[in-house]
Amino acid sequence: MFRKRRGLASAAAVALAIGSVVFSSSVAHATPDQLRCNEPAGREFERAAPEQTGLDSARVADALQFAADRNRLNVQIFRHNCLIGEGPTNNTTDRVPWNVWSVTKSVVSLLAGIAWDQGKLDIDAPIDRYLPAGIGDPQHRAITVRDLLTETSGLRIGLVTEGITGVVPIDPFSAVQAMGVPFDNPPGTEFQYSQRNVDVLSYVIELAVGEPLQEFAQRELFDPLGIQRGDYYWAKDRSGHTYGYAHLMIPPVDLARLGMLTAEHGEWQGRQVVSREYLQKATTPSATNQCYGYLFWLGPGCAENPEFLPADTYSMSGLGLQHVFVIPSLDLMVVWTGVFGTHTTQGLSGILQYAGEVSHEFFRRLFAAFQDTPIPDPGPYVESPLRLDPSKYFDTDIALAVFGLGPDAYPGCSVLSCLNTPLAPPFSDEPPGCLLLACLGSDPRTPGIR
């Protein structure tokens, strides 16, 4: 059922079939500022024609085709909570679990919020309150939960070398490994985008709530949204602890539910899953980075958010251009997954530096579809001078530490053993068909919506 905005009565349902759209007369006459869809009770989102939400169908189709041409394998456009546009390959990719990479960080933020709402996690507390005795020195244990949420732990980073051993995967115990990394800055003073920070946060949440992260996530976050345990795969390190920085493989239609939850201020079908208060904090710029809140990217020109988007824009962003874009002032959400797609003349360095090119050109086309254009055409994407520093992505000592070698190695932790914790063999965590990017195959143990 649709619901009207500003307390108006519910409108009739919309049925959408491939190649044709059938609307009841009452819905067809609803004006764009009246129409609003409910969160889905079953597997399918409620749908509307673009015109019902103030957009032109042909121009929306043009934006969707552009996205498909830029390696967007799944695209979903929502306005007023209604699904108004889908990519041409969505029928194939909707239900396939896909690695959303660092979008996983924002999901961990939601879990931190739920634990905070329940009084189990103190955002201002040092992680010393939650860590077992004997793990980490006093300086590392003084890092606060907020430092982890805002990426200001002060720990040295090497983005690729922090993450590559999770991709392989051979990490013995990621959170413990982080306790051996030296500080570049005092905690809370400088933003540095770290993978290990969020692995530590995931471990701290587990300790705070007293159960494995995925059990807590399923009951408190996924179940209320209708995301079933067999839908997704979320990788763990060899000690059995869930990665926080990446490696949640989830179907795009489920990812859209997580985005819709944030867009609806944490409410789902009348239930407050995560509090408005927490989401307000999570989408407020931190003291050290105006582009970043609690593991969410905030505002125009931040991460892959085009510079011409409204000021209240925020996003979940992952490697290879996995995104949930939320624009509250336009009541608009775009969710997409895929494999890069940037057009650039600068090779690999350009693909990494100019990642916003795809979203810039897509939103130009999408805003042109609005009957009342919200943003003047900003013109084509322009590449700024190339200034990418590859050295920031690598740190040899962090890589060696996984093997128990070098100055960053945590005592008693290597790929063979870690603090007397039983370690699973490498590659043993993945169910059949799940490898790096996606979960595919007909084996009944393979995650996916069936």
C-alpha positions, 0 to 999 in steps of 0.5 A: 500500500502507498501512504500519502505524505502529510497525513493524507489517506493511503492511495491504491497499490501500484502493480508493475509488470515488465514492459507495462505499468498498471496503476489504479486511478486514485494513485495515478492522480496522486500528486508527486508531493502526496505519494509515498510508499511503505517499507516492503513487508515482503520481498518486493519494494512498492513501485511507482512510475517516475511521473508519479514522483515528479520525474520523466520516464524517458530521462530516468531511462537515459540515466539508467542506461548510462549507469549500465554502460559504466559497469553498474550491474545493478541500479535502483532509484527510489523517490518518496520510498517508491522504486521508480527505476531499475537497471537493465540487468537487475533481473539477473543481479538483484538477488546475487550477493555482491561484495559491497566492500567499504559500504560494510563500514556503514553497516557496522555503524548501524550495529554500533548505533543499535548497541548504543541505543540498548545501553550496551556500547558507550561511544565515548568510552575507551575500548579498554572497557571492552577488550579482554585483559592483556590485549594491547598496551595502555595507549592502544586501549585508550582509543575510544569507540568514537575514534573508531567510528570517526576513523581517528584512532591515530594508527598508521595506515596502509589501505592495501596492506591492511586489507589484502590479507582479508582478501586472500584471506589469511588474517589470524585475528584482525583486531589483535593485529591492529593492536600492534600497529604504531601511532602516527597521531594521538587518538582523536586528532586526525582523520586517516581512513583505516581498515583495521579501525573498523575490524577493531570496532566490530570486535568491540561491539561483539564484546559489548553485546556479548555475542558474535557480531553476525548473530546480533546483526541478524536479530537486531538489524537484518530480521526487522528489515526482512533480510534473511540469514541465507541471503548474504555471506559476511566474511570472518578472519581465521579466529572467527571474528567478522570483518568490519571494513569490508566483505559483506556480500549482500544482494542489492535488493537487501542493500537497498533495505539498509539504505532505506532504513537510514533514509527513514531515520531508522524506522521500519514499518513502525519499529525504530530499529536504530534511533533517530538520535544515533543516525543524526550523530552518524550523519553529522560531520566529525570534528576532524573531517567535514566529509565524514561522520560515523562511517558515513560520507557526508556532503557534496564533493566528499568521496564519490558524492558529486559536488553539485548535490544538495548539502544534506547528501550522505552516502555509503561508499565502497571500492569499485563504486558500490554506493548508497546515495541518500538525498533527504531534501529531495527524498531520493535514494540511489543504490548501485553495485558494479565494477568500477566504470570510470572513464579517464585518460589517466589509466589506473591512477585516474580510475582511483582518483577520478572515481566521482566521474560516474556519479557526476555524469549519472546525477546530471542525467537524473536531475534532468529528469525532474519536472522541477529541476532541483539543480542547474546542469553543472556541465561535464565532469572535469579531471583535476590535476593528477596527484594520487600518491600510491605510497599511501596505500602500502605499508610493508611493516603492516603486511609483514606483521600478519606473518609475525614479522617486523616491528608492527607484529603483535607478540604471539600472533602470526598466520600460524597461531594467535594468542592461543586462539584456534585458527581456521585454515585459510579459505575455510570460511567461504561457503561454496560459490563465494569468492572475493566479488560475489556468491554464485552457484546452485549449491544450497549452501551458497547464500542468495535469495532463492 
